[in-house]
Amino acid sequence: MTPRIGSAAPGGLTPAELLRADQPLPGGEPSGADPLADDDALDGARVLDVRMDPGAATGAVLFDLRESVAYPTASAGLLVVRGVREFPYAVAGPDAVSGPVSVVSSTPIDGDDAFALRIGTAPYAAVLLGGESAEFHVLDVPTMQPAADEHLDGERAVSGRPLPDWDTECTVLSVFHRKRSAGPA
């Protein structure tokens, strides 16, 4: 059974469940910038974690959206790419990144063979996640407080509630969808 926008199963949905869903959620009424179409729509977001399911050829990036200008009412976001064709991840060095990193650029690439999203962060890291289709889930995590009310010590929130992870219950506010281009007509 596929969950529906604005409704959650008893106890809510988790990013892990959205990643494992047999099909993407319906489009609903997306609000805010479309990170799958608009350059730099994810500015101010923080990358929390990256995950790949090789058996299902599905990759995902989990975001903290509390400081993102484009999504003022959201607390988290989840990029899911199905039919993954490429998923390189690069960092400046082994100690360059520890904990959440801020998104400084995001560029959608819509080609004939695949859709991809290139994400650049500070400190320096780059993720390119491309495949046959993509969806970006804008999420509300009721247990999260505003980002201004916490400070970080390494990877964890020190005061207040922890950052979302793959098993954090949430409500889907909206979903953006992209499929690879059909090519020339």
PLY file of the C-alpha trace (Angstrom):
ply
format ascii 1.0
element vertex 185
property float x
property float y
property float z
element edge 184
property int vertex1
property int vertex2
end_header
0.00 0.00 0.00
1.35 3.42 -0.94
0.93 6.23 1.63
-0.93 9.40 0.63
0.07 13.05 0.94
-1.03 14.83 4.09
-1.98 11.59 5.77
0.22 9.30 7.69
-0.15 5.74 8.72
-0.79 5.36 12.43
2.33 6.77 14.05
3.40 8.53 10.81
5.61 7.64 7.87
9.38 7.46 7.88
11.88 8.43 5.16
12.92 4.75 5.04
9.32 3.76 4.19
9.15 6.42 1.47
12.42 5.11 0.05
11.11 1.51 -0.01
7.65 2.39 -1.41
6.82 0.31 -4.47
5.84 3.48 -6.34
6.19 7.22 -5.75
3.48 9.18 -4.00
1.00 11.08 -6.17
1.94 14.68 -7.04
-0.56 16.50 -4.85
-0.19 20.28 -4.58
3.55 20.99 -4.46
4.44 24.31 -2.87
7.73 26.16 -2.83
10.55 25.92 -5.34
10.85 22.68 -7.31
14.32 21.26 -6.53
13.96 18.89 -9.49
13.54 21.82 -11.93
14.88 25.01 -10.29
18.58 25.76 -9.82
19.60 26.35 -6.19
16.15 25.50 -4.78
17.88 23.63 -1.93
20.09 26.54 -0.81
20.19 26.68 2.98
19.21 23.03 3.39
21.59 20.64 5.16
22.47 17.17 3.89
21.97 14.74 6.78
22.54 11.36 5.14
22.85 9.57 1.81
21.59 6.04 1.19
21.64 3.53 -1.68
19.60 0.35 -2.13
21.48 -1.50 -4.89
18.90 -4.30 -5.14
16.14 -1.84 -5.97
18.46 0.57 -7.86
17.21 3.38 -5.62
19.23 6.17 -4.05
18.21 8.86 -1.57
19.41 11.99 0.19
17.86 13.13 3.48
17.80 16.89 4.17
17.16 19.23 7.10
15.05 22.03 5.53
14.53 24.23 8.59
16.93 26.92 7.32
15.90 26.65 3.68
14.32 29.79 2.24
12.23 27.85 -0.30
10.36 25.71 2.26
9.44 27.89 5.27
6.91 25.44 6.73
8.91 22.24 6.18
11.39 20.63 8.54
12.88 17.89 6.36
13.14 16.77 2.76
13.85 13.51 0.99
15.20 13.11 -2.54
14.52 9.63 -3.96
15.89 8.57 -7.35
14.64 5.31 -8.84
16.40 3.37 -11.59
19.74 4.81 -10.47
22.30 5.12 -13.23
24.92 7.18 -11.40
25.62 8.06 -7.79
29.12 9.52 -7.33
29.94 11.23 -4.03
33.13 13.22 -3.55
34.63 14.99 -0.52
37.74 17.16 -0.21
39.40 14.73 2.21
38.62 12.06 4.78
38.23 14.60 7.60
36.63 17.37 5.52
33.03 16.47 6.41
31.69 15.44 9.81
27.99 15.78 10.42
25.39 17.73 8.45
26.70 19.98 5.69
25.03 23.05 4.14
23.86 22.98 0.54
25.48 25.79 -1.45
24.26 24.72 -4.89
21.77 22.34 -6.46
21.46 21.86 -10.20
18.89 19.62 -11.91
20.06 17.96 -15.13
17.26 16.72 -17.38
18.71 14.63 -20.20
17.40 12.21 -22.79
18.68 9.14 -20.93
18.27 10.12 -17.28
17.38 12.83 -14.80
20.04 13.88 -12.29
20.49 16.35 -9.45
23.96 17.70 -8.62
24.30 18.92 -5.01
27.29 20.93 -3.78
27.91 21.53 -0.08
30.17 23.41 2.33
32.42 22.04 3.65
33.22 20.71 0.22
31.35 17.64 -0.90
29.49 16.89 -4.09
26.72 14.40 -4.78
25.35 13.57 -8.22
22.31 11.31 -8.10
20.83 10.35 -11.45
18.34 7.81 -12.72
15.11 7.14 -14.55
12.83 9.08 -12.18
13.07 11.26 -9.13
10.80 12.56 -6.43
11.40 15.15 -3.74
9.27 14.79 -0.61
8.73 17.93 1.47
8.22 16.70 5.05
6.99 17.94 8.40
8.61 16.34 11.43
6.45 17.35 14.41
9.16 16.49 16.94
11.68 18.97 15.49
12.10 22.46 16.88
13.34 25.50 14.93
17.02 25.29 13.98
17.80 28.49 15.91
16.97 26.64 19.15
19.79 24.10 18.87
23.53 23.91 18.41
25.55 21.07 16.98
28.34 19.08 18.56
29.69 16.96 15.71
26.75 15.10 14.22
24.10 15.43 16.94
21.84 18.18 18.18
22.96 19.07 21.70
19.93 20.93 22.98
16.39 20.15 21.99
15.34 17.33 19.74
17.62 15.30 17.47
17.90 15.80 13.74
15.68 13.57 11.58
16.97 10.20 10.43
15.61 7.37 8.31
13.28 6.14 11.09
11.87 9.55 12.14
8.09 9.74 11.83
6.89 12.51 9.52
4.01 13.78 7.42
4.39 14.35 3.68
3.42 17.94 2.86
4.00 17.76 -0.89
5.93 15.85 -3.56
7.68 16.99 -6.73
8.19 14.42 -9.54
10.50 14.10 -12.55
10.96 11.33 -15.10
13.72 11.15 -17.65
13.04 13.10 -20.82
11.32 11.27 -23.60
13.91 12.62 -26.04
13.26 14.33 -29.37
9.79 13.89 -30.79
0 1
1 2
2 3
3 4
4 5
5 6
6 7
7 8
8 9
9 10
10 11
11 12
12 13
13 14
14 15
15 16
16 17
17 18
18 19
19 20
20 21
21 22
22 23
23 24
24 25
25 26
26 27
27 28
28 29
29 30
30 31
31 32
32 33
33 34
34 35
35 36
36 37
37 38
38 39
39 40
40 41
41 42
42 43
43 44
44 45
45 46
46 47
47 48
48 49
49 50
50 51
51 52
52 53
53 54
54 55
55 56
56 57
57 58
58 59
59 60
60 61
61 62
62 63
63 64
64 65
65 66
66 67
67 68
68 69
69 70
70 71
71 72
72 73
73 74
74 75
75 76
76 77
77 78
78 79
79 80
80 81
81 82
82 83
83 84
84 85
85 86
86 87
87 88
88 89
89 90
90 91
91 92
92 93
93 94
94 95
95 96
96 97
97 98
98 99
99 100
100 101
101 102
102 103
103 104
104 105
105 106
106 107
107 108
108 109
109 110
110 111
111 112
112 113
113 114
114 115
115 116
116 117
117 118
118 119
119 120
120 121
121 122
122 123
123 124
124 125
125 126
126 127
127 128
128 129
129 130
130 131
131 132
132 133
133 134
134 135
135 136
136 137
137 138
138 139
139 140
140 141
141 142
142 143
143 144
144 145
145 146
146 147
147 148
148 149
149 150
150 151
151 152
152 153
153 154
154 155
155 156
156 157
157 158
158 159
159 160
160 161
161 162
162 163
163 164
164 165
165 166
166 167
167 168
168 169
169 170
170 171
171 172
172 173
173 174
174 175
175 176
176 177
177 178
178 179
179 180
180 181
181 182
182 183
183 184
